[in-house]
Amino acid sequence: MIQNLGTGRRKSGIARVFLRPGKGQITVNGRDMEKYFTTPTARSLVRQPLLATETADKFDVLVLANGGGMTGQAGAVRLGIARALCDFNLELRAKLKSLGYLTRDPRAHERKKYGQKGARKRFQFSKR
């Protein structure tokens, strides 16, 4: 079976994406995408690269996602699908790149600093 592989990362989420010729079914960790990603925002994020390249009904997408939360995993799946589409057809790269789907979002959780309440928050300053 011919398939294209793409790996996506976002925050702490990692997604391995397999594109296979099919009818447009998206499966995440053995479950249907509608059941796995409960928010409409996450669902639309996952579909973006397929809709942009008009290949939504040409591929079945199998995703193995772990780490992070719902938003991080959805972003990771989007990047993984975009990379897999580039692996399938290099001519789609220009379209995906111009829309920003091939850029790894570098924003991540900032660590808590010692002697303080959080990453940025400070304890209240008392002058007297």
CYANA upper distance limits for C-alpha pairs under 8 A (distance plus 0.5 A):
  1 MET  CA     20 ARG  CA      8.44
  2 ILE  CA     20 ARG  CA      7.09
  2 ILE  CA     21 PRO  CA      8.21
  3 GLN  CA     18 PHE  CA      6.77
  3 GLN  CA     19 LEU  CA      5.87
  3 GLN  CA     20 ARG  CA      5.24
  3 GLN  CA     21 PRO  CA      7.94
  4 ASN  CA     18 PHE  CA      6.10
  4 ASN  CA     19 LEU  CA      5.49
  4 ASN  CA     20 ARG  CA      7.27
  4 ASN  CA     84 ALA  CA      5.93
  4 ASN  CA     85 LEU  CA      7.98
  4 ASN  CA     87 ASP  CA      6.74
  4 ASN  CA     88 PHE  CA      6.60
  5 LEU  CA     16 ARG  CA      7.74
  5 LEU  CA     17 VAL  CA      6.16
  5 LEU  CA     18 PHE  CA      5.29
  5 LEU  CA     19 LEU  CA      6.96
  5 LEU  CA     80 GLY  CA      8.37
  5 LEU  CA     83 ARG  CA      8.20
  5 LEU  CA     84 ALA  CA      5.59
  5 LEU  CA     87 ASP  CA      7.82
  6 GLY  CA     16 ARG  CA      6.58
  6 GLY  CA     17 VAL  CA      5.58
  6 GLY  CA     18 PHE  CA      7.14
  6 GLY  CA     79 LEU  CA      8.36
  6 GLY  CA     80 GLY  CA      5.00
  6 GLY  CA     81 ILE  CA      6.64
  6 GLY  CA     82 ALA  CA      7.98
  6 GLY  CA     83 ARG  CA      5.48
  6 GLY  CA     84 ALA  CA      4.73
  6 GLY  CA     85 LEU  CA      8.47
  6 GLY  CA     87 ASP  CA      8.19
  7 THR  CA     14 ILE  CA      7.91
  7 THR  CA     15 ALA  CA      6.28
  7 THR  CA     16 ARG  CA      5.20
  7 THR  CA     17 VAL  CA      6.56
  7 THR  CA     76 ALA  CA      8.24
  7 THR  CA     77 VAL  CA      8.41
  7 THR  CA     79 LEU  CA      7.73
  7 THR  CA     80 GLY  CA      4.99
  7 THR  CA     81 ILE  CA      8.38
  7 THR  CA     83 ARG  CA      7.56
  7 THR  CA     84 ALA  CA      8.27
  8 GLY  CA     14 ILE  CA      6.35
  8 GLY  CA     15 ALA  CA      5.66
  8 GLY  CA     16 ARG  CA      7.06
  8 GLY  CA     17 VAL  CA      8.27
  8 GLY  CA     75 GLY  CA      8.24
  8 GLY  CA     76 ALA  CA      4.83
  8 GLY  CA     77 VAL  CA      6.35
  8 GLY  CA     78 ARG  CA      7.69
  8 GLY  CA     79 LEU  CA      5.28
  8 GLY  CA     80 GLY  CA      4.54
  8 GLY  CA     81 ILE  CA      8.27
  8 GLY  CA     83 ARG  CA      8.30
  8 GLY  CA    104 ARG  CA      8.31
  9 ARG  CA     13 GLY  CA      6.16
  9 ARG  CA     14 ILE  CA      5.09
  9 ARG  CA     15 ALA  CA      6.89
  9 ARG  CA     72 GLY  CA      8.28
  9 ARG  CA     73 GLN  CA      8.16
  9 ARG  CA     75 GLY  CA      7.82
  9 ARG  CA     76 ALA  CA      4.90
  9 ARG  CA     77 VAL  CA      8.23
  9 ARG  CA     79 LEU  CA      7.62
  9 ARG  CA     80 GLY  CA      8.18
  9 ARG  CA    104 ARG  CA      7.47
 10 ARG  CA     14 ILE  CA      7.20
 10 ARG  CA     72 GLY  CA      5.53
 10 ARG  CA     73 GLN  CA      7.19
 10 ARG  CA     75 GLY  CA      6.19
 10 ARG  CA     76 ALA  CA      5.37
 10 ARG  CA    104 ARG  CA      7.47
 10 ARG  CA    105 ASP  CA      6.68
 10 ARG  CA    106 PRO  CA      7.96
 10 ARG  CA    107 ARG  CA      8.48
 10 ARG  CA    108 ALA  CA      8.36
 11 LYS  CA     68 GLY  CA      7.17
 11 LYS  CA     72 GLY  CA      5.88
 11 LYS  CA    105 ASP  CA      8.29
 11 LYS  CA    106 PRO  CA      8.01
 11 LYS  CA    107 ARG  CA      7.06
 11 LYS  CA    108 ALA  CA      5.34
 11 LYS  CA    109 HIS  CA      7.57
 12 SER  CA     67 GLY  CA      6.05
 12 SER  CA     68 GLY  CA      4.91
 12 SER  CA     69 GLY  CA      8.22
 12 SER  CA     72 GLY  CA      7.04
 12 SER  CA    108 ALA  CA      7.99
 13 GLY  CA     65 ALA  CA      7.65
 13 GLY  CA     66 ASN  CA      6.36
 13 GLY  CA     67 GLY  CA      4.90
 13 GLY  CA     68 GLY  CA      4.82
 13 GLY  CA     69 GLY  CA      7.30
 13 GLY  CA     72 GLY  CA      5.57
 13 GLY  CA     73 GLN  CA      5.27
 13 GLY  CA     76 ALA  CA      6.72
 14 ILE  CA     65 ALA  CA      6.20
 14 ILE  CA     66 ASN  CA      6.07
 14 ILE  CA     67 GLY  CA      6.63
 14 ILE  CA     68 GLY  CA      8.29
 14 ILE  CA     73 GLN  CA      6.91
 14 ILE  CA     76 ALA  CA      6.30
 14 ILE  CA     77 VAL  CA      8.33
 15 ALA  CA     63 VAL  CA      6.99
 15 ALA  CA     64 LEU  CA      6.09
 15 ALA  CA     65 ALA  CA      4.71
 15 ALA  CA     66 ASN  CA      7.04
 15 ALA  CA     73 GLN  CA      7.20
 15 ALA  CA     76 ALA  CA      5.98
 15 ALA  CA     77 VAL  CA      5.93
 15 ALA  CA     80 GLY  CA      7.02
 16 ARG  CA     63 VAL  CA      6.19
 16 ARG  CA     64 LEU  CA      5.64
 16 ARG  CA     65 ALA  CA      6.85
 16 ARG  CA     77 VAL  CA      8.00
 16 ARG  CA     80 GLY  CA      7.02
 17 VAL  CA     61 VAL  CA      7.36
 17 VAL  CA     62 LEU  CA      6.37
 17 VAL  CA     63 VAL  CA      5.11
 17 VAL  CA     64 LEU  CA      7.07
 17 VAL  CA     77 VAL  CA      7.38
 17 VAL  CA     80 GLY  CA      6.01
 17 VAL  CA     81 ILE  CA      6.60
 17 VAL  CA     84 ALA  CA      7.58
 18 PHE  CA     61 VAL  CA      6.29
 18 PHE  CA     62 LEU  CA      5.57
 18 PHE  CA     63 VAL  CA      6.82
 18 PHE  CA     81 ILE  CA      8.44
 18 PHE  CA     84 ALA  CA      7.73
 19 LEU  CA     59 PHE  CA      6.56
 19 LEU  CA     60 ASP  CA      6.49
 19 LEU  CA     61 VAL  CA      5.40
 19 LEU  CA     62 LEU  CA      7.10
 19 LEU  CA     81 ILE  CA      8.09
 19 LEU  CA     84 ALA  CA      7.11
 19 LEU  CA     85 LEU  CA      8.24
 20 ARG  CA     59 PHE  CA      5.89
 20 ARG  CA     60 ASP  CA      5.68
 20 ARG  CA     61 VAL  CA      6.87
 20 ARG  CA     62 LEU  CA      8.38
 21 PRO  CA     58 LYS  CA      6.51
 21 PRO  CA     59 PHE  CA      4.99
 21 PRO  CA     60 ASP  CA      6.42
 22 GLY  CA     57 ASP  CA      7.74
 22 GLY  CA     58 LYS  CA      6.02
 22 GLY  CA     59 PHE  CA      4.98
 22 GLY  CA     60 ASP  CA      5.23
 23 LYS  CA     57 ASP  CA      5.49
 23 LYS  CA     58 LYS  CA      6.02
 23 LYS  CA     59 PHE  CA      6.27
 23 LYS  CA     60 ASP  CA      6.45
 24 GLY  CA     56 ALA  CA      5.99
 24 GLY  CA     57 ASP  CA      4.74
 24 GLY  CA     58 LYS  CA      6.39
 24 GLY  CA     59 PHE  CA      5.49
 24 GLY  CA     60 ASP  CA      5.27
 24 GLY  CA     61 VAL  CA      7.64
 25 GLN  CA     59 PHE  CA      7.81
 25 GLN  CA     60 ASP  CA      5.27
 25 GLN  CA     61 VAL  CA      6.71
 26 ILE  CA     32 ASP  CA      6.84
 26 ILE  CA     33 MET  CA      6.18
 26 ILE  CA     60 ASP  CA      6.39
 26 ILE  CA     61 VAL  CA      5.13
 26 ILE  CA     62 LEU  CA      6.60
 26 ILE  CA     63 VAL  CA      8.18
 27 THR  CA     31 ARG  CA      5.95
 27 THR  CA     32 ASP  CA      5.22
 27 THR  CA     33 MET  CA      5.92
 27 THR  CA     61 VAL  CA      6.66
 27 THR  CA     62 LEU  CA      5.49
 27 THR  CA     63 VAL  CA      6.52
 28 VAL  CA     32 ASP  CA      6.66
 28 VAL  CA     33 MET  CA      6.19
 28 VAL  CA     36 TYR  CA      7.13
 28 VAL  CA     62 LEU  CA      6.69
 28 VAL  CA     63 VAL  CA      5.13
 28 VAL  CA     64 LEU  CA      6.51
 28 VAL  CA     65 ALA  CA      7.42
 29 ASN  CA     62 LEU  CA      8.37
 29 ASN  CA     63 VAL  CA      6.62
 29 ASN  CA     64 LEU  CA      5.61
 29 ASN  CA     65 ALA  CA      6.95
 31 ARG  CA     35 LYS  CA      7.09
 31 ARG  CA     36 TYR  CA      6.72
 32 ASP  CA     36 TYR  CA      6.78
 33 MET  CA     37 PHE  CA      6.29
 33 MET  CA     43 ARG  CA      7.80
 34 GLU  CA     38 THR  CA      6.86
 34 GLU  CA     43 ARG  CA      7.62
 37 PHE  CA     42 ALA  CA      6.55
 37 PHE  CA     43 ARG  CA      6.53
 37 PHE  CA     70 MET  CA      7.42
 37 PHE  CA     74 ALA  CA      8.25
 38 THR  CA     42 ALA  CA      7.98
 38 THR  CA     43 ARG  CA      8.12
 39 THR  CA     43 ARG  CA      7.03
 40 PRO  CA     44 SER  CA      6.64
 41 THR  CA     45 LEU  CA      6.65
 42 ALA  CA     46 VAL  CA      6.87
 42 ALA  CA     70 MET  CA      7.82
 42 ALA  CA     71 THR  CA      6.86
 42 ALA  CA     74 ALA  CA      6.03
 42 ALA  CA     75 GLY  CA      8.42
 43 ARG  CA     47 ARG  CA      7.01
 43 ARG  CA     74 ALA  CA      8.00
 44 SER  CA     48 GLN  CA      6.69
 45 LEU  CA     74 ALA  CA      6.95
 45 LEU  CA     75 GLY  CA      7.31
 45 LEU  CA     78 ARG  CA      6.88
 46 VAL  CA     74 ALA  CA      6.38
 46 VAL  CA     75 GLY  CA      7.66
 46 VAL  CA     77 VAL  CA      6.56
 46 VAL  CA     78 ARG  CA      5.35
 46 VAL  CA     81 ILE  CA      8.48
 47 ARG  CA     51 LEU  CA      6.65
 47 ARG  CA     56 ALA  CA      8.14
 47 ARG  CA     78 ARG  CA      7.80
 48 GLN  CA     52 ALA  CA      6.53
 48 GLN  CA     78 ARG  CA      7.65
 49 PRO  CA     53 THR  CA      6.77
 49 PRO  CA     78 ARG  CA      7.22
 49 PRO  CA     81 ILE  CA      7.25
 49 PRO  CA     82 ALA  CA      6.16
 49 PRO  CA     96 LEU  CA      7.35
 49 PRO  CA    101 TYR  CA      7.35
 50 LEU  CA     54 GLU  CA      6.38
 50 LEU  CA     55 THR  CA      5.64
 50 LEU  CA     56 ALA  CA      5.26
 50 LEU  CA     81 ILE  CA      8.18
 50 LEU  CA     82 ALA  CA      8.35
 51 LEU  CA     55 THR  CA      6.93
 51 LEU  CA     56 ALA  CA      6.19
 52 ALA  CA     95 LYS  CA      8.24
 52 ALA  CA     96 LEU  CA      8.00
 53 THR  CA     92 LEU  CA      7.29
 53 THR  CA     95 LYS  CA      7.90
 53 THR  CA     96 LEU  CA      8.16
 55 THR  CA     59 PHE  CA      7.31
 63 VAL  CA     77 VAL  CA      7.81
 65 ALA  CA     73 GLN  CA      6.98
 65 ALA  CA     77 VAL  CA      8.12
 66 ASN  CA     73 GLN  CA      7.67
 67 GLY  CA     73 GLN  CA      7.88
 68 GLY  CA     72 GLY  CA      6.25
 68 GLY  CA     73 GLN  CA      6.96
 69 GLY  CA     73 GLN  CA      6.57
 70 MET  CA     74 ALA  CA      6.62
 71 THR  CA     75 GLY  CA      6.68
 72 GLY  CA     76 ALA  CA      6.63
 73 GLN  CA     77 VAL  CA      6.59
 74 ALA  CA     78 ARG  CA      6.77
 75 GLY  CA     79 LEU  CA      6.89
 76 ALA  CA     80 GLY  CA      6.59
 77 VAL  CA     81 ILE  CA      6.54
 78 ARG  CA     82 ALA  CA      6.74
 78 ARG  CA    101 TYR  CA      7.60
 79 LEU  CA     83 ARG  CA      6.68
 79 LEU  CA    101 TYR  CA      6.50
 79 LEU  CA    102 LEU  CA      6.46
 79 LEU  CA    103 THR  CA      7.94
 79 LEU  CA    104 ARG  CA      7.57
 80 GLY  CA     84 ALA  CA      6.61
 81 ILE  CA     85 LEU  CA      6.61
 82 ALA  CA     86 CYS  CA      6.89
 82 ALA  CA     96 LEU  CA      7.28
 82 ALA  CA    101 TYR  CA      6.69
 82 ALA  CA    102 LEU  CA      6.69
 83 ARG  CA     87 ASP  CA      6.79
 83 ARG  CA    102 LEU  CA      7.18
 84 ALA  CA     88 PHE  CA      6.75
 85 LEU  CA     89 ASN  CA      6.65
 85 LEU  CA     90 LEU  CA      8.34
 85 LEU  CA     92 LEU  CA      7.58
 85 LEU  CA     93 ARG  CA      8.42
 86 CYS  CA     90 LEU  CA      5.41
 86 CYS  CA     91 GLU  CA      7.94
 86 CYS  CA     92 LEU  CA      6.53
 86 CYS  CA     93 ARG  CA      5.95
 89 ASN  CA     93 ARG  CA      8.20
 92 LEU  CA     96 LEU  CA      6.84
 93 ARG  CA     97 LYS  CA      6.36
 94 ALA  CA     98 SER  CA      6.59
 95 LYS  CA     99 LEU  CA      6.98
 96 LEU  CA    100 GLY  CA      6.83
 96 LEU  CA    101 TYR  CA      5.88
 96 LEU  CA    102 LEU  CA      6.84
 97 LYS  CA    101 TYR  CA      6.36
 97 LYS  CA    102 LEU  CA      5.90
 97 LYS  CA    103 THR  CA      7.92
110 GLU  CA    119 ALA  CA      6.53
111 ARG  CA    118 GLY  CA      8.20
111 ARG  CA    119 ALA  CA      6.06
112 LYS  CA    116 GLN  CA      8.06
112 LYS  CA    117 LYS  CA      7.92
112 LYS  CA    118 GLY  CA      5.09
112 LYS  CA    119 ALA  CA      4.60
112 LYS  CA    120 ARG  CA      8.23
113 LYS  CA    117 LYS  CA      8.03
113 LYS  CA    118 GLY  CA      6.56
113 LYS  CA    119 ALA  CA      5.93
113 LYS  CA    120 ARG  CA      8.36
116 GLN  CA    121 LYS  CA      7.38
116 GLN  CA    122 ARG  CA      5.78
116 GLN  CA    123 PHE  CA      6.72
117 LYS  CA    121 LYS  CA      6.05
117 LYS  CA    122 ARG  CA      5.99
117 LYS  CA    123 PHE  CA      6.70
118 GLY  CA    122 ARG  CA      7.53
